[in-house]
Amino acid sequence: MDTMKRSKDIILYTVLVVLGLYFLFQGLVLAKAFLAPLVLALILAFLMLPVSEKLESWGFRRIYATIVSTITLLLVVLGFVTVIFLQVRDFTDDWGKVQNQFDEMLKNIEVYLIENTPLSESATRSIVSTAEMNHEQPPDNQNQDNQQQQQKPRDDDEGLPEQAERKEIVENSEDRVFLVMANIVGFMTDILIVLVYIFMFLQFRHKFLKFILRMVPPKRRKKVLDIVVHSTSVSRKYLAGKLFLMVILAILYYIGLSISGLDNALLISLISAALSIIPVVGNFIGYFIALAVSMVTNGDISTALSITATYIVAQIIDTYILQPIVLGDKVGVHPFFVILSVILGYQVWGIIGMVVSVPVFGVLAIIFRNTETTSPLGFLLSTEEPEDVPME
């Protein structure tokens, strides 16, 4: 009878846990627009906390220290975005040259396929023609404009007034401008919201801390305070270390890509370094972007090999020399759960989820390790070495 009851309890608890996790992640996905900026702002506030505390130790009032810290972060972000924008503008100015090089590369591929594969000449030309169409295909709105221009003689034959055509073209142009402006305004609004959250977290951090302490019995407040301090320290040190590594990687990438002869080496270096903040997959994405740009702009195998060597050397230096020195074991999350957290973060919140996933899992590991009922789960998430478990 006891065995039957225990089996029912296990099944019931399993079902409840599965349902709870399902609704938890569904809620996180649905609340992305609200929660993702909030969590990102909280982690960035941890990063700027030492700056604010240092300014306060110099005699600044908290409100002024918070304002200076927030503005400093804003200037860093705007500086990075400005450099990226200028590099992208230079890249688009050379787009005609890029397109000519791409066409030349397609012709070389066509010749190679005809000479070295059993594909017929007509099949090869069909493949290359499809690639050319995909490369030269303009945006949807531009397609509509081209279709309108192609249909123009027909419309004239049908008696459509020329003024109506011009009006429609102007309206489509206005729609494109409005869409671009809407995206820019949306991006700036998101940045503003995150900055407001950061300001609030820094300015009222003691109030939030006292709220957390009031939620637990007095005898446990010391332990809870230690957990909060440790969690803040882990997130701050991890992010600060990653930002420092991003700067070093950007320098290494720029040196290597410049020697390789890649056009727009600075732009690709900055993008690759920025992507490295995404654990595991960020470096691979940066490498494939550099490789794709190389094949389109340079089209040289030696350049591609040099780029590959650059990324391999940079990753060896980063993984085996810089990370042990700069990061060490700051987060304390097992590598398996680092990968799992990145995948889970992407599924829930996209790119932002991938960025905040490791610090969030690091905080959860600290909380679980210091809570009696969840200590086995904390052991599972952490890099703590396994010990013999007493059987009696």
DOLUMTOR-62588 format. One record per residue (C-alpha): residue in one letter; chain; x, y negated, z. Coordinates in Angstrom, 2 decimals. Each point is the difference from the previous one (the first is absolute). Layout:
N
NODE  rest  kette       c1       c2       c3
NODE     a      A        X        Y        Z
...
//
This chain:
392
NODE  rest  kette       c1       c2       c3
NODE     m      A     0.00     0.00     0.00
NODE     d      A     2.83    -2.38     0.91
NODE     t      A     1.76     0.87    -3.25
NODE     m      A    -3.13    -0.79    -1.99
NODE     k      A    -0.44    -3.33     1.79
NODE     r      A     3.65    -0.89    -0.53
NODE     s      A    -0.27     0.80    -3.72
NODE     k      A    -3.06    -2.22    -0.30
NODE     d      A     1.81    -2.82     1.80
NODE     i      A     2.99     0.29    -2.34
NODE     i      A    -2.24    -0.09    -3.06
NODE     l      A    -1.96    -2.95     1.40
NODE     y      A     3.14    -1.98     0.84
NODE     t      A     1.52     0.76    -3.41
NODE     v      A    -3.13    -1.20    -1.79
NODE     l      A    -0.10    -3.16     2.14
NODE     v      A     3.67    -0.75    -0.67
NODE     v      A    -0.40     0.50    -3.76
NODE     l      A    -3.13    -2.17    -0.09
NODE     g      A     1.68    -2.63     2.17
NODE     l      A     3.06    -0.18    -2.27
NODE     y      A    -2.21    -0.14    -3.10
NODE     f      A    -2.08    -2.91     1.26
NODE     l      A     3.13    -1.71     1.39
NODE     f      A     1.75    -0.04    -3.37
NODE     q      A    -3.20    -0.86    -1.84
NODE     g      A    -0.42    -2.95     2.33
NODE     l      A     3.61    -1.07    -0.54
NODE     v      A    -0.48     0.09    -3.77
NODE     l      A    -3.24    -1.99     0.14
NODE     a      A     1.51    -2.55     2.42
NODE     k      A     3.18    -0.49    -2.07
NODE     a      A    -0.77    -3.62    -0.89
NODE     f      A    -0.19    -0.87     3.72
NODE     l      A     2.37     2.42     1.74
NODE     a      A     2.92     0.13    -2.47
NODE     p      A     0.92    -3.73     0.30
NODE     l      A    -0.54     0.22     3.77
NODE     v      A     2.39     2.94     0.49
NODE     l      A     2.55    -1.53    -2.39
NODE     a      A    -0.16    -3.28     1.92
NODE     l      A     0.45     1.83     3.31
NODE     i      A     3.17     1.73    -1.21
NODE     l      A     1.37    -3.25    -1.48
NODE     a      A    -0.80    -1.72     3.31
NODE     f      A     2.19     2.61     1.72
NODE     l      A     2.76    -0.98    -2.45
NODE     m      A    -0.31    -3.73     0.74
NODE     l      A    -0.42     0.43     3.76
NODE     p      A     3.75    -0.36     0.80
NODE     v      A     0.09    -3.27    -1.99
NODE     s      A    -2.93    -1.40     1.95
NODE     e      A     1.44     1.12     3.35
NODE     k      A     3.40    -1.50    -0.85
NODE     l      A    -1.57    -3.35    -0.86
NODE     e      A    -1.95     0.06     3.26
NODE     s      A     3.23     0.69     1.92
NODE     w      A     1.43    -3.16    -1.61
NODE     g      A    -2.81    -2.06     1.47
NODE     f      A    -2.58     0.09    -2.80
NODE     r      A    -3.62     0.19     1.05
NODE     r      A    -1.60     3.27    -1.06
NODE     i      A    -2.26    -1.66    -2.56
NODE     y      A     2.97    -1.66    -1.73
NODE     a      A     2.11     3.16     0.17
NODE     t      A    -2.85     1.95    -1.58
NODE     i      A    -0.46    -2.57    -2.76
NODE     v      A     3.73    -0.02    -0.82
NODE     s      A     0.11     3.83    -0.05
NODE     t      A    -3.01     0.24    -2.29
NODE     i      A     1.27    -2.69    -2.37
NODE     t      A     3.42     1.70    -0.12
NODE     l      A    -1.63     3.24    -1.10
NODE     l      A    -2.09    -1.88    -2.58
NODE     l      A     3.09    -1.69    -1.47
NODE     v      A     1.80     3.34    -0.31
NODE     v      A    -2.97     1.55    -1.83
NODE     l      A    -0.44    -3.02    -2.28
NODE     g      A     3.72    -0.05    -0.78
NODE     f      A    -0.05     3.66    -1.01
NODE     v      A    -3.17    -0.44    -2.10
NODE     t      A     1.50    -3.07    -1.71
NODE     v      A     3.17     1.85    -0.99
NODE     i      A    -2.07     2.90    -1.36
NODE     f      A    -2.24    -2.43    -1.93
NODE     l      A     2.97    -1.78    -1.59
NODE     q      A     1.57     3.29    -1.03
NODE     v      A    -3.28     1.28    -1.45
NODE     r      A    -0.37    -3.24    -1.98
NODE     d      A     3.46     0.47    -1.48
NODE     f      A    -0.91     3.58    -0.87
NODE     t      A    -3.20    -1.04    -1.79
NODE     d      A     1.90    -2.68    -1.93
NODE     d      A     2.08     2.80    -1.54
NODE     w      A    -3.03     2.17    -0.78
NODE     g      A     0.44    -0.35    -3.77
NODE     k      A     3.53     1.36     0.28
NODE     v      A    -1.24     2.83     2.23
NODE     q      A    -2.67     0.94    -2.53
NODE     n      A     2.50     0.12    -2.86
NODE     q      A     2.32     2.23     2.03
NODE     f      A    -2.91     2.25     0.89
NODE     d      A    -0.93     0.36    -3.68
NODE     e      A     3.60     0.86    -0.83
NODE     m      A     0.05     2.61     2.76
NODE     l      A    -3.18     1.59    -1.40
NODE     k      A     1.58     0.23    -3.44
NODE     n      A     3.04     1.75     1.48
NODE     i      A    -2.28     2.42     1.83
NODE     e      A    -1.88     0.68    -3.23
NODE     v      A     3.23     0.80    -1.85
NODE     y      A     1.18     2.26     2.83
NODE     l      A    -3.30     1.91     0.13
NODE     i      A    -0.03     0.52    -3.77
NODE     e      A     3.58     1.25    -0.08
NODE     n      A     0.10     2.08     3.20
NODE     t      A    -3.51     1.39     0.59
NODE     p      A    -2.34     2.25    -1.98
NODE     l      A    -2.63    -2.75    -0.08
NODE     s      A    -1.09    -1.07    -3.46
NODE     e      A     0.77    -3.50    -1.19
NODE     s      A    -3.69    -0.95     0.00
NODE     a      A    -0.49     1.25     3.57
NODE     t      A     3.07    -1.90     1.15
NODE     r      A    -1.17    -3.21    -1.64
NODE     s      A    -3.41     0.45     1.64
NODE     i      A     1.60     0.28     3.46
NODE     v      A     2.18    -3.05    -0.56
NODE     s      A    -2.90    -2.00    -1.44
NODE     t      A    -2.08     0.76     3.10
NODE     a      A     2.84    -1.23     2.23
NODE     e      A     0.28    -3.18    -2.06
NODE     m      A    -3.74    -0.64     0.26
NODE     n      A     0.06     0.49     3.79
NODE     h      A     3.00    -2.30     0.34
NODE     e      A    -1.38    -2.75    -2.20
NODE     q      A    -3.58     0.25     1.28
NODE     p      A    -0.95    -3.34     1.57
NODE     p      A    -2.14    -0.39     3.12
NODE     d      A    -3.73     0.68    -0.22
NODE     n      A    -0.92    -3.65    -0.36
NODE     q      A     2.58    -0.44    -2.72
NODE     n      A    -1.42     3.04    -1.78
NODE     q      A    -3.37    -1.67     0.05
NODE     d      A     1.51    -3.14    -1.51
NODE     n      A     1.70     2.02    -2.74
NODE     q      A    -3.23     1.81    -0.78
NODE     q      A    -1.78    -3.32    -0.21
NODE     q      A     2.64    -1.32    -2.38
NODE     q      A    -0.25     3.15    -2.14
NODE     q      A    -3.77    -0.30    -0.07
NODE     k      A     0.19    -3.67    -0.87
NODE     p      A    -0.37     0.38    -3.78
NODE     r      A    -2.89     2.38     0.52
NODE     d      A    -1.68    -2.39     2.38
NODE     d      A     0.52    -2.83    -2.45
NODE     d      A    -1.62     2.10    -2.69
NODE     e      A    -2.95     0.56     2.30
NODE     g      A    -0.29    -3.71     0.57
NODE     l      A     1.28    -0.17     3.59
NODE     p      A     0.93    -3.64     0.65
NODE     e      A     3.71    -0.63     0.46
NODE     q      A    -0.77    -2.11     3.04
NODE     a      A    -1.53     3.00     1.78
NODE     e      A     3.14     2.04    -0.66
NODE     r      A     2.23    -2.69     1.46
NODE     k      A    -2.25    -0.31     3.01
NODE     e      A     0.21     3.75     0.64
NODE     i      A     3.80    -0.02    -0.29
NODE     v      A     0.22    -2.91     2.43
NODE     e      A    -2.29     1.81     2.44
NODE     n      A     2.19     3.12    -0.12
NODE     s      A     3.09    -2.12     0.62
NODE     e      A    -1.73    -1.65     2.94
NODE     d      A    -0.90     3.43     1.39
NODE     r      A     3.65     1.08    -0.14
NODE     v      A     1.16    -3.17     1.73
NODE     f      A    -2.70     0.42     2.64
NODE     l      A     1.05     3.63     0.62
NODE     v      A     3.65    -0.98     0.45
NODE     m      A    -0.94    -2.85     2.33
NODE     a      A    -2.29     2.31     2.00
NODE     n      A     2.85     2.51     0.47
NODE     i      A     2.39    -2.74     1.10
NODE     v      A    -2.54    -1.44     2.44
NODE     g      A    -0.72     3.48     1.37
NODE     f      A     3.71     0.69     0.52
NODE     m      A     0.55    -3.32     1.76
NODE     t      A    -3.09     0.59     2.16
NODE     d      A     1.33     3.40     1.11
NODE     i      A     3.35    -1.58     0.92
NODE     l      A    -1.78    -2.74     1.95
NODE     i      A    -2.11     2.55     1.91
NODE     v      A     3.09     2.03     0.93
NODE     l      A     1.81    -3.15     1.18
NODE     v      A    -2.98    -1.00     2.14
NODE     y      A    -0.02     3.46     1.59
NODE     i      A     3.75    -0.20     0.65
NODE     f      A    -0.42    -3.40     1.62
NODE     m      A    -2.79     1.31     2.25
NODE     f      A     1.94     3.11     1.03
NODE     l      A     3.08    -2.05     0.91
NODE     q      A    -1.89    -2.80     1.73
NODE     f      A    -2.31     2.19     2.10
NODE     r      A     2.23     3.07     0.46
NODE     h      A    -0.09    -0.21     3.80
NODE     k      A    -3.79    -0.06     0.00
NODE     f      A    -0.11     3.14    -2.16
NODE     l      A     2.54     1.69     2.28
NODE     k      A    -1.98    -0.83     3.14
NODE     f      A    -3.14     1.33    -1.68
NODE     i      A     1.74     3.34    -0.63
NODE     l      A     1.28     0.17     3.59
NODE     r      A    -3.46    -0.77     1.41
NODE     m      A    -1.38     3.03    -1.83
NODE     v      A     2.06     2.47     2.08
NODE     p      A     0.17     0.68     3.75
NODE     p      A     2.61    -2.05     1.91
NODE     k      A     2.19     3.03     0.70
NODE     r      A     0.42     0.66    -3.74
NODE     r      A     0.62    -3.57    -1.13
NODE     k      A     3.78     0.24     0.30
NODE     k      A     0.07     2.99    -2.33
NODE     v      A    -2.38    -1.67    -2.47
NODE     l      A     2.17    -3.13     0.02
NODE     d      A     3.06     2.12    -0.80
NODE     i      A    -1.88     1.61    -2.91
NODE     v      A    -1.01    -3.40    -1.40
NODE     v      A     3.53    -1.41     0.31
NODE     h      A     1.53     3.12    -1.56
NODE     s      A    -2.52    -0.01    -2.87
NODE     t      A     0.66    -3.66    -0.73
NODE     s      A     3.75     0.57     0.06
NODE     v      A    -0.20     3.00    -2.34
NODE     s      A    -2.10    -1.84    -2.60
NODE     r      A     2.17    -3.13     0.18
NODE     k      A     3.33     1.82    -0.29
NODE     y      A    -1.26     2.18    -2.84
NODE     l      A    -1.27    -2.93    -2.07
NODE     a      A     3.04    -2.17     0.70
NODE     g      A     2.28     2.87    -0.98
NODE     k      A    -1.96     0.67    -3.20
NODE     l      A     0.15    -3.67    -1.00
NODE     f      A     3.76    -0.05     0.54
NODE     l      A     0.37     3.16    -2.07
NODE     m      A    -2.15    -1.58    -2.73
NODE     v      A     2.46    -2.88    -0.27
NODE     i      A     2.98     2.38    -0.18
NODE     l      A    -1.75     2.18    -2.59
NODE     a      A    -0.88    -3.05    -2.12
NODE     i      A     3.69    -0.97    -0.06
NODE     l      A     1.11     3.56    -0.85
NODE     y      A    -2.62     0.35    -2.72
NODE     y      A     0.86    -3.38    -1.51
NODE     i      A     3.71     0.79    -0.15
NODE     g      A    -0.59     3.42    -1.54
NODE     l      A    -2.68    -1.10    -2.47
NODE     s      A     2.06    -3.01    -1.09
NODE     i      A     3.00     2.23    -0.68
NODE     s      A    -2.34     2.36    -1.89
NODE     g      A    -0.98    -2.87    -2.29
NODE     l      A    -3.72     0.11     0.82
NODE     d      A    -1.92    -3.12    -0.96
NODE     n      A    -1.88    -1.70     2.87
NODE     a      A     2.17     1.82     2.54
NODE     l      A    -0.94    -2.43     2.78
NODE     l      A    -3.74     0.54    -0.49
NODE     i      A     0.30     3.79    -0.01
NODE     s      A     2.33    -0.09     3.03
NODE     l      A    -2.46    -2.08     2.03
NODE     i      A    -2.96     2.18    -0.96
NODE     s      A     1.88     3.21     0.81
NODE     a      A     1.20    -1.36     3.33
NODE     a      A    -3.52    -1.16     0.90
NODE     l      A    -1.42     3.42    -0.88
NODE     s      A     2.52     1.67     2.33
NODE     i      A    -2.15    -1.14     2.94
NODE     i      A    -2.35     2.82    -1.06
NODE     p      A     1.64     3.12     1.46
NODE     v      A     0.94     2.94    -2.22
NODE     v      A    -1.72    -1.05    -3.25
NODE     g      A     0.96    -3.69    -0.22
NODE     n      A     3.55     0.64    -1.20
NODE     f      A    -1.19     2.42    -2.69
NODE     i      A    -2.52    -2.54    -1.30
NODE     g      A     2.72    -2.66    -0.18
NODE     y      A     2.29     2.37    -1.89
NODE     f      A    -2.63     0.89    -2.60
NODE     i      A    -0.84    -3.68    -0.49
NODE     a      A     3.67    -0.76    -0.67
NODE     l      A     0.26     2.97    -2.34
NODE     a      A    -3.13    -1.04    -1.93
NODE     v      A     1.24    -3.58    -0.39
NODE     s      A     3.36     1.33    -1.17
NODE     m      A    -1.57     2.21    -2.67
NODE     v      A    -2.17    -2.87    -1.27
NODE     t      A     2.54    -2.83     0.10
NODE     n      A     3.35     1.73    -0.51
NODE     g      A    -0.97     3.39    -1.40
NODE     d      A     3.49     1.28     0.74
NODE     i      A     0.64     3.40     1.59
NODE     s      A     3.23    -1.22     1.62
NODE     t      A    -1.96    -2.81     1.72
NODE     a      A    -2.55     2.51     1.28
NODE     l      A     2.78     2.21     1.38
NODE     s      A     1.64    -3.00     1.67
NODE     i      A    -3.33    -0.95     1.60
NODE     t      A    -0.45     3.56     1.25
NODE     a      A     3.50    -0.06     1.49
NODE     t      A    -0.73    -3.38     1.63
NODE     y      A    -3.12     1.28     1.75
NODE     i      A     1.66     3.24     1.08
NODE     v      A     2.98    -1.82     1.52
NODE     a      A    -2.27    -2.60     1.65
NODE     q      A    -2.19     2.71     1.52
NODE     i      A     3.00     1.93     1.31
NODE     i      A     1.35    -3.15     1.66
NODE     d      A    -3.45    -0.87     1.34
NODE     t      A    -0.93     3.47     1.28
NODE     y      A     3.28     1.25     1.42
NODE     i      A     1.79    -3.20     1.06
NODE     l      A    -2.33    -2.97     0.49
NODE     q      A    -3.15     1.63     1.37
NODE     p      A     1.76     1.92     2.81
NODE     i      A     1.73    -3.24     1.04
NODE     v      A    -2.87    -2.47    -0.45
NODE     l      A    -3.07     2.12     0.73
NODE     g      A     1.35     3.04     1.80
NODE     d      A    -3.06     1.74     1.45
NODE     k      A    -1.97    -3.18     0.65
NODE     v      A    -3.43     1.44    -0.77
NODE     g      A     0.50     3.53     1.28
NODE     v      A    -2.48     1.58    -2.44
NODE     h      A     0.81     3.39    -1.50
NODE     p      A     0.90    -0.19    -3.73
NODE     f      A    -2.92     2.27    -0.90
NODE     f      A    -2.45    -2.40     1.61
NODE     v      A     1.75    -2.98    -1.58
NODE     i      A    -0.86     1.45    -3.41
NODE     l      A    -3.48     0.95     1.19
NODE     s      A    -0.61    -3.48     1.41
NODE     v      A     1.02    -1.66    -3.28
NODE     i      A    -2.36     2.20    -2.02
NODE     l      A    -2.81    -0.49     2.50
NODE     g      A     0.59    -3.75     0.11
NODE     y      A    -0.23    -0.23    -3.77
NODE     q      A    -3.24     1.97    -0.08
NODE     v      A    -1.56    -2.23     2.66
NODE     w      A     1.31    -3.52    -0.68
NODE     g      A     2.10     0.21    -3.16
NODE     i      A     3.33    -1.86    -0.09
NODE     i      A    -0.61    -1.73     3.35
NODE     g      A    -0.69     3.40     1.55
NODE     m      A     3.33     1.33    -1.28
NODE     v      A     1.84    -2.98     1.50
NODE     v      A    -1.57     0.18     3.48
NODE     s      A    -0.30     3.79     0.22
NODE     v      A     3.38     0.76     1.58
NODE     p      A    -0.17    -2.69     2.74
NODE     v      A    -3.58     1.05     0.80
NODE     f      A     1.00     3.66     0.30
NODE     g      A     2.97    -1.05     2.13
NODE     v      A    -2.32    -1.82     2.41
NODE     l      A    -2.38     2.98     0.07
NODE     a      A     2.91     2.35     0.77
NODE     i      A     1.00    -2.19     2.97
NODE     i      A    -3.57    -0.11     1.33
NODE     f      A    -0.49     3.74    -0.42
NODE     r      A     3.33     0.85     1.66
NODE     n      A    -0.85    -2.09     3.06
NODE     t      A    -3.54     1.31     0.41
NODE     e      A    -0.35     3.30     1.81
NODE     t      A    -2.86     1.44    -2.05
NODE     t      A     1.59    -0.88    -3.36
NODE     s      A     3.65     0.68     0.83
NODE     p      A     0.12     3.15    -2.22
NODE     l      A    -1.17    -2.11    -2.94
NODE     g      A     2.63    -2.62     0.84
NODE     f      A     2.64     2.74     0.00
NODE     l      A    -1.23     1.16    -3.41
NODE     l      A     0.24    -3.49    -1.53
NODE     s      A     3.37    -0.91     1.50
NODE     t      A     3.56     1.03    -0.82
NODE     e      A     0.42     1.44     3.48
NODE     e      A     1.96     3.25    -0.03
NODE     p      A    -2.10     3.07     0.92
NODE     e      A     0.69     1.66     3.32
NODE     d      A    -0.93     3.42     1.29
NODE     v      A    -3.62     0.04     1.13
NODE     p      A    -0.59     1.83     3.30
NODE     m      A    -2.32     2.95    -0.52
NODE     e      A    -1.22     0.19     3.59
//
